[in-house]
C-alpha cells in the first residue's frame, strides 16, 4: 500500500472570498493530476450552497444529483444557486460550480417539508458496522500524492484502498469544508461518498480509468457527523459502462443510498 507524500494540511478545503466565491486549497487535489480536484470537495461545496439556501419554510434536502462536466481545476471558483420550482412543501434547487467563466459541476436538489411524527417509522435492515479503533494507513498502489485522501481519516471495516472489491468504511474530515465554518453532516457525507467508486474498485487504478460522470444521493434522514460511512459495491459490464452503489450511514444507522455512473477505459 502506497504511503502518501506528507504535506501540511490546509486550514480548510476552501477559503471564502465573499460573494459566493471561494479559493480551493491543496487539500482538494485528487490522485489523478496535481492541478485537478477530487470530486468530493467541490461536490460538498455545492451541497453547502444548496442546504444553506434561504427558505421561509422548514425544508430539508432529500436528494441531490451532481453532474460532473469535466475535471475540476484548482483556481478561484464561483458557486451560484437558483430555485427551479418553488413551494411550501417541496422545492427544486439548482447550483453550479464555475471557474474562469466555465461551469465544471452542476447539482440539482429536492428539498421537502419536515413534519415530526407525521408517519410511523419503518426502518430498514441495515446494521451499522463497528468502527475500527485505528486509522487505515496508505492509499492506492502507485499513488504517491493524494492531498484529498490525507485530509480525511479513513477506517475500513471491509476492503481498502489497496484491495479490489466491495468496501465498507468510516471517514471524517480533518479540516473544515469552508474556512471558519464547522462542516455539517450533509457536507461530510458528500465529501466522502464521491470516493465510493475508488474504495470499491474492481480494476487496478494504474491500468484502468473508471471515471464517475455523476453522483446521486437519496436521503431519508439527515446524517450526523463528524463520522459518516459508506458500504460500496461496483459493477462493470464488458462494454465499458459501470455503476457504483452505496449505502450511506452514520452512528445511528443508514441515512440513504448513492449511485455513480462510471465511464470505464484502459489507461
The 8 nearest C-alpha neighbors of each residue, nearest first, counted from 0:
[[1, 140, 137, 161, 138, 139, 2, 160],
 [2, 0, 140, 137, 138, 139, 141, 3],
 [1, 3, 137, 138, 143, 0, 4, 136],
 [4, 2, 143, 144, 5, 1, 145, 137],
 [3, 5, 144, 143, 6, 2, 145, 146],
 [4, 6, 3, 7, 144, 149, 146, 2],
 [7, 5, 8, 4, 146, 149, 3, 9],
 [6, 8, 9, 5, 26, 10, 146, 25],
 [9, 7, 6, 10, 150, 26, 174, 149],
 [8, 10, 11, 26, 7, 24, 25, 12],
 [9, 11, 174, 178, 8, 12, 175, 14],
 [12, 10, 175, 178, 174, 9, 13, 176],
 [11, 13, 176, 24, 26, 27, 23, 177],
 [14, 12, 23, 177, 22, 11, 24, 21],
 [13, 15, 22, 178, 21, 177, 16, 23],
 [16, 14, 21, 17, 20, 13, 22, 177],
 [15, 17, 21, 20, 14, 22, 18, 19],
 [18, 16, 20, 19, 15, 21, 14, 77],
 [17, 19, 20, 16, 77, 15, 21, 78],
 [18, 20, 78, 17, 77, 79, 21, 16],
 [21, 19, 77, 16, 17, 18, 76, 78],
 [22, 20, 15, 16, 76, 14, 75, 13],
 [21, 23, 75, 14, 13, 74, 76, 24],
 [24, 22, 13, 12, 73, 74, 21, 14],
 [25, 23, 26, 12, 13, 27, 22, 9],
 [24, 26, 27, 28, 146, 9, 23, 12],
 [25, 27, 146, 147, 24, 28, 12, 9],
 [26, 28, 147, 36, 25, 12, 40, 24],
 [29, 27, 36, 147, 37, 26, 146, 25],
 [28, 30, 37, 36, 145, 147, 31, 35],
 [31, 29, 145, 32, 144, 142, 28, 37],
 [30, 32, 29, 33, 35, 37, 28, 145],
 [33, 31, 35, 34, 30, 29, 28, 36],
 [32, 34, 35, 28, 31, 29, 30, 144],
 [35, 33, 32, 73, 72, 36, 28, 71],
 [36, 34, 72, 32, 71, 33, 28, 73],
 [37, 35, 28, 29, 27, 71, 72, 38],
 [36, 38, 29, 28, 39, 27, 40, 35],
 [39, 37, 40, 41, 42, 36, 193, 71],
 [38, 40, 190, 193, 42, 37, 41, 43],
 [39, 41, 43, 42, 190, 27, 38, 44],
 [42, 40, 44, 43, 39, 38, 45, 96],
 [43, 41, 39, 45, 44, 40, 38, 46],
 [42, 44, 46, 186, 40, 190, 189, 45],
 [43, 45, 41, 47, 46, 42, 40, 48],
 [46, 44, 48, 42, 47, 43, 49, 41],
 [47, 45, 43, 49, 44, 48, 50, 186],
 [46, 48, 44, 45, 50, 49, 51, 43],
 [47, 49, 45, 46, 51, 50, 52, 44],
 [50, 48, 46, 52, 51, 47, 45, 94],
 [49, 51, 47, 52, 48, 46, 60, 59],
 [52, 50, 48, 49, 47, 53, 46, 54],
 [51, 53, 49, 50, 48, 54, 80, 47],
 [54, 52, 51, 55, 50, 49, 56, 48],
 [53, 55, 56, 52, 57, 58, 51, 87],
 [54, 56, 53, 57, 87, 58, 86, 52],
 [55, 57, 54, 58, 87, 112, 88, 86],
 [58, 56, 112, 113, 59, 55, 54, 111],
 [59, 57, 112, 111, 110, 56, 113, 60],
 [58, 60, 110, 111, 61, 112, 57, 113],
 [59, 61, 110, 109, 62, 111, 108, 50],
 [62, 60, 218, 110, 109, 217, 219, 59],
 [63, 61, 217, 109, 108, 216, 60, 218],
 [62, 64, 108, 216, 107, 215, 65, 217],
 [65, 63, 215, 107, 106, 214, 216, 108],
 [64, 66, 106, 214, 213, 105, 215, 67],
 [65, 67, 213, 105, 104, 68, 106, 212],
 [68, 66, 104, 212, 213, 69, 65, 103],
 [69, 67, 103, 104, 66, 70, 212, 102],
 [68, 70, 103, 67, 71, 104, 212, 102],
 [71, 69, 72, 35, 103, 36, 68, 67],
 [70, 72, 36, 35, 103, 69, 73, 38],
 [73, 71, 35, 34, 36, 74, 70, 98],
 [72, 74, 34, 35, 23, 36, 71, 75],
 [75, 73, 72, 76, 22, 23, 98, 99],
 [74, 76, 22, 21, 98, 23, 20, 77],
 [77, 75, 98, 21, 97, 20, 74, 22],
 [76, 78, 20, 97, 19, 96, 98, 21],
 [79, 77, 96, 19, 95, 20, 97, 76],
 [78, 80, 94, 95, 77, 19, 81, 96],
 [81, 79, 94, 93, 95, 49, 92, 48],
 [82, 80, 93, 92, 83, 94, 79, 91],
 [81, 83, 92, 84, 91, 93, 85, 80],
 [84, 82, 91, 92, 81, 85, 93, 90],
 [85, 83, 91, 90, 82, 86, 92, 89],
 [84, 86, 90, 82, 83, 91, 89, 87],
 [85, 87, 89, 90, 88, 84, 91, 56],
 [86, 88, 89, 56, 85, 112, 90, 55],
 [87, 89, 112, 86, 111, 90, 58, 56],
 [90, 88, 111, 86, 110, 87, 112, 85],
 [89, 91, 85, 84, 86, 110, 109, 111],
 [90, 92, 109, 84, 83, 108, 82, 110],
 [93, 91, 82, 108, 83, 107, 81, 109],
 [92, 94, 107, 81, 80, 106, 82, 108],
 [95, 93, 80, 106, 79, 105, 45, 107],
 [94, 96, 105, 79, 78, 104, 106, 97],
 [95, 97, 78, 104, 102, 103, 77, 105],
 [96, 98, 102, 101, 77, 76, 103, 100],
 [99, 97, 76, 100, 101, 75, 77, 102],
 [98, 100, 101, 97, 76, 75, 74, 102],
 [99, 101, 98, 97, 102, 77, 76, 103],
 [102, 100, 97, 98, 99, 103, 96, 104],
 [101, 103, 97, 96, 104, 98, 95, 100],
 [104, 102, 68, 69, 97, 96, 71, 101],
 [105, 103, 67, 96, 68, 66, 95, 102],
 [104, 106, 95, 66, 94, 65, 96, 67],
 [107, 105, 65, 94, 64, 93, 66, 95],
 [108, 106, 93, 64, 92, 63, 94, 65],
 [107, 109, 63, 92, 62, 91, 110, 64],
 [108, 110, 91, 62, 60, 61, 90, 111],
 [109, 111, 60, 59, 90, 58, 61, 89],
 [112, 110, 89, 58, 59, 88, 109, 60],
 [111, 113, 58, 88, 57, 89, 59, 114],
 [112, 114, 58, 57, 115, 111, 59, 88],
 [115, 113, 117, 116, 112, 57, 118, 58],
 [116, 114, 117, 113, 118, 112, 119, 120],
 [115, 117, 118, 114, 119, 120, 113, 121],
 [116, 118, 115, 114, 119, 113, 120, 112],
 [119, 117, 116, 120, 115, 114, 121, 113],
 [118, 120, 121, 116, 117, 122, 115, 114],
 [119, 121, 122, 118, 116, 117, 123, 115],
 [120, 122, 119, 123, 118, 124, 219, 116],
 [123, 121, 120, 124, 125, 253, 252, 119],
 [122, 124, 125, 121, 253, 126, 252, 120],
 [123, 125, 126, 122, 253, 252, 127, 121],
 [126, 124, 123, 253, 127, 252, 122, 246],
 [125, 127, 128, 124, 252, 253, 123, 129],
 [126, 128, 252, 125, 129, 250, 248, 253],
 [129, 127, 126, 130, 156, 167, 250, 168],
 [130, 128, 131, 127, 156, 250, 132, 169],
 [129, 131, 128, 132, 169, 156, 154, 155],
 [132, 130, 133, 154, 129, 156, 155, 134],
 [131, 133, 130, 134, 154, 129, 135, 155],
 [134, 132, 131, 135, 154, 130, 153, 136],
 [133, 135, 154, 153, 136, 152, 132, 131],
 [136, 134, 154, 153, 155, 133, 137, 152],
 [137, 135, 134, 138, 2, 153, 0, 154],
 [138, 136, 2, 1, 0, 3, 135, 139],
 [137, 139, 160, 1, 0, 2, 161, 140],
 [140, 138, 160, 161, 142, 1, 141, 0],
 [139, 141, 1, 0, 142, 161, 138, 205],
 [140, 142, 1, 139, 143, 205, 0, 204],
 [143, 141, 139, 140, 144, 1, 30, 138],
 [142, 144, 3, 4, 141, 1, 2, 145],
 [143, 145, 4, 3, 142, 30, 146, 33],
 [144, 146, 30, 148, 29, 147, 3, 149],
 [147, 145, 26, 149, 148, 28, 150, 144],
 [148, 146, 26, 150, 27, 149, 28, 145],
 [147, 149, 145, 146, 150, 151, 29, 138],
 [148, 150, 146, 147, 151, 145, 152, 3],
 [151, 149, 147, 148, 173, 26, 146, 172],
 [152, 150, 172, 173, 149, 171, 148, 153],
 [151, 153, 171, 170, 172, 134, 173, 154],
 [154, 152, 170, 135, 134, 169, 151, 155],
 [155, 153, 134, 169, 135, 168, 131, 170],
 [156, 154, 168, 157, 167, 159, 169, 153],
 [155, 157, 167, 168, 131, 154, 130, 158],
 [158, 156, 167, 166, 155, 159, 168, 165],
 [159, 157, 166, 162, 165, 155, 167, 164],
 [160, 158, 162, 161, 155, 198, 166, 157],
 [159, 161, 139, 138, 198, 162, 158, 197],
 [160, 162, 139, 159, 0, 140, 138, 163],
 [163, 161, 159, 160, 158, 164, 200, 199],
 [164, 162, 201, 200, 199, 202, 161, 165],
 [163, 165, 199, 201, 200, 166, 162, 158],
 [166, 164, 232, 199, 231, 158, 233, 167],
 [165, 167, 158, 157, 199, 231, 230, 198],
 [168, 166, 230, 157, 156, 229, 155, 231],
 [167, 169, 155, 156, 228, 154, 229, 166],
 [168, 170, 228, 154, 227, 153, 155, 226],
 [171, 169, 153, 152, 226, 227, 228, 154],
 [170, 172, 226, 152, 151, 225, 173, 227],
 [171, 173, 151, 174, 150, 152, 187, 170],
 [172, 174, 151, 150, 171, 152, 175, 8],
 [173, 175, 11, 172, 10, 176, 150, 12],
 [176, 174, 11, 182, 177, 181, 178, 180],
 [175, 177, 12, 11, 182, 13, 178, 174],
 [178, 176, 13, 175, 11, 180, 14, 12],
 [179, 177, 11, 14, 180, 175, 13, 10],
 [178, 180, 177, 181, 175, 11, 14, 15],
 [181, 179, 178, 177, 182, 175, 176, 183],
 [182, 180, 175, 183, 179, 176, 177, 178],
 [181, 183, 175, 176, 186, 180, 187, 184],
 [184, 182, 186, 185, 187, 181, 224, 223],
 [183, 185, 224, 223, 187, 222, 186, 188],
 [186, 184, 188, 183, 187, 222, 189, 221],
 [185, 187, 43, 183, 189, 188, 184, 190],
 [188, 186, 184, 190, 185, 189, 183, 191],
 [187, 189, 185, 191, 186, 190, 192, 184],
 [188, 190, 43, 192, 186, 191, 187, 193],
 [191, 189, 39, 187, 43, 40, 188, 186],
 [192, 190, 188, 189, 193, 194, 187, 39],
 [193, 191, 194, 189, 195, 188, 190, 229],
 [192, 194, 39, 195, 191, 189, 38, 190],
 [195, 193, 192, 197, 196, 191, 198, 39],
 [196, 194, 192, 198, 197, 193, 231, 199],
 [197, 195, 199, 194, 243, 200, 198, 233],
 [198, 196, 200, 194, 195, 199, 160, 204],
 [197, 199, 195, 160, 200, 196, 166, 159],
 [200, 198, 165, 164, 166, 196, 232, 197],
 [201, 199, 197, 163, 202, 196, 198, 164],
 [200, 202, 163, 164, 199, 233, 203, 234],
 [203, 201, 200, 204, 207, 163, 206, 209],
 [204, 202, 205, 206, 207, 201, 200, 163],
 [203, 205, 207, 206, 202, 208, 139, 200],
 [206, 204, 203, 207, 141, 266, 140, 208],
 [207, 205, 266, 203, 204, 265, 208, 202],
 [208, 206, 265, 266, 204, 264, 203, 205],
 [207, 209, 264, 263, 266, 265, 210, 204],
 [210, 208, 263, 262, 261, 207, 264, 211],
 [209, 211, 262, 261, 208, 212, 263, 260],
 [212, 210, 261, 260, 213, 259, 262, 209],
 [213, 211, 67, 260, 261, 210, 66, 262],
 [212, 214, 66, 67, 65, 211, 259, 260],
 [215, 213, 259, 65, 64, 258, 216, 66],
 [216, 214, 64, 258, 257, 63, 65, 259],
 [215, 217, 257, 63, 62, 256, 64, 218],
 [218, 216, 62, 255, 256, 61, 257, 63],
 [217, 219, 255, 61, 220, 254, 62, 216],
 [218, 220, 255, 254, 61, 217, 221, 62],
 [221, 219, 254, 218, 222, 255, 61, 253],
 [220, 222, 254, 223, 185, 218, 219, 184],
 [223, 221, 184, 185, 249, 254, 220, 224],
 [222, 224, 184, 249, 221, 225, 227, 226],
 [225, 223, 184, 226, 227, 222, 183, 187],
 [224, 226, 171, 184, 227, 223, 187, 172],
 [227, 225, 224, 171, 170, 169, 249, 228],
 [228, 226, 249, 170, 169, 224, 248, 188],
 [229, 227, 169, 248, 168, 247, 249, 170],
 [230, 228, 247, 246, 167, 168, 231, 245],
 [229, 231, 167, 246, 245, 166, 168, 247],
 [232, 230, 245, 166, 165, 244, 195, 199],
 [231, 233, 165, 199, 244, 243, 245, 166],
 [234, 232, 243, 242, 199, 200, 244, 196],
 [233, 235, 242, 241, 243, 232, 236, 201],
 [236, 234, 241, 240, 242, 233, 237, 239],
 [235, 237, 238, 240, 239, 241, 234, 242],
 [238, 236, 239, 235, 240, 241, 263, 264],
 [239, 237, 236, 240, 235, 263, 241, 264],
 [240, 238, 263, 237, 236, 264, 262, 241],
 [241, 239, 262, 236, 263, 261, 238, 235],
 [242, 240, 235, 261, 234, 260, 236, 262],
 [241, 243, 260, 261, 234, 259, 233, 235],
 [242, 244, 233, 259, 258, 196, 232, 234],
 [245, 243, 258, 232, 257, 231, 233, 242],
 [246, 244, 231, 257, 230, 256, 229, 247],
 [245, 247, 256, 230, 229, 255, 248, 257],
 [248, 246, 229, 255, 256, 254, 253, 228],
 [249, 247, 253, 254, 228, 252, 227, 229],
 [248, 250, 227, 251, 252, 228, 222, 223],
 [249, 251, 252, 127, 248, 227, 226, 223],
 [252, 250, 249, 253, 127, 248, 223, 254],
 [253, 251, 248, 127, 249, 250, 254, 126],
 [252, 254, 248, 247, 255, 125, 249, 246],
 [253, 255, 220, 248, 247, 218, 219, 222],
 [256, 254, 218, 247, 217, 219, 253, 246],
 [257, 255, 246, 247, 217, 245, 216, 218],
 [256, 258, 216, 245, 215, 244, 217, 246],
 [257, 259, 244, 215, 243, 214, 245, 216],
 [258, 260, 214, 243, 242, 213, 211, 261],
 [261, 259, 242, 211, 212, 213, 241, 243],
 [260, 262, 211, 241, 210, 242, 209, 240],
 [261, 263, 210, 209, 240, 211, 239, 241],
 [264, 262, 209, 239, 208, 240, 261, 210],
 [263, 265, 208, 207, 239, 266, 209, 262],
 [266, 264, 207, 208, 206, 263, 209, 205],
 [265, 207, 206, 208, 264, 205, 204, 263]]
